[in-house]
Amino acid sequence: MKKLKANAKPAKAERLVETSLYAPVKRFLEGQGYTVKGEIGRCDVVARRGDEPPLVVELKTGLTLELLLQGVSRLSLTDTVYLAVPSPAGASPVFDKRMHKLLRRLGLGLLLVHPATARGQVVEPVLDPVPYTPRLNKKRAGRLLGEFTRRVGDPNKGGSTTRVKLVTAYRQEALRMACVLAARGPQSPAALKIDAEAPKAGSILRDDHYGWFEKVERGIYALTPAGAAALKSFVGRFTAPACLNPAQAAE
């Protein structure tokens, strides 16, 4: 369908009730050439323009799960379904890009009804209901599969908060390197690459994101106190290198 256009600029915030949304939405759609009627077949608003398929608008005072469910239900009647809510004064899901992505995936449009001014209430079309085909992000998908393949075991509990330090494949490599250094003393990157089963040993030592390693002489690295503390804090959440016997791995 032809993209809807806003009929004016937003004004300052003012609390609206659900029934007060009908008049501005009706006026807005009539300005786009539609004939508009309310409460048709359990739909809040139904509009027709010539021989075009009907346009349906569901009205609510907030962008809620109930409104999303109503919108999805109306898609069995027409492909052109909008959700209309008052423009909020502060933070709201209507400004969340993740919500916009969800609405696009569902094929739903979004209208914001702004507060009344001398020219009446303003309706702003935020999203139009158009067919949506999500595009696979091959780069991110590749990283996801790579992390899954490289990670040893299952060291993290699903649903962990951001306060819990996750054991990634990268951190597992660093922990295996720390384990070897704790058991055998200073080592070269080449030795750690083999003994700690750490293909990225060179870059991990060079970047030292965690502060666990220090260069003690040319081409030789040792474990820092922070690295030793990390071994204790992550005990049980990573697998020690196969080259170490149980007694060494526990040191």
Buried (B, 14 or more C-beta within 10 A) or exposed (E): BEEBEBBBEBBEEBEBEBEBBBBBBBBBBEEBEBEBEBEBEEBBBBBBBEEBEBBBBBBBBEBEEEBBEBBEBBBEBBBBBBBBBBBBEEEBBBBEEEBBEEBBEBBBBBBBBBBBBEEEBBBBBBBBBEEEEEEEEEEEEEEEEEEEEBBBEEBBEEEEEEEEBEBBBBBBBBBBBBBBBBBBEBBBBEBBBBBBBBEBBBBBBEEBEBEBBBEEEEEEBBBBEBBBEBBEEBEEBBBBBEBBEEEBBEE
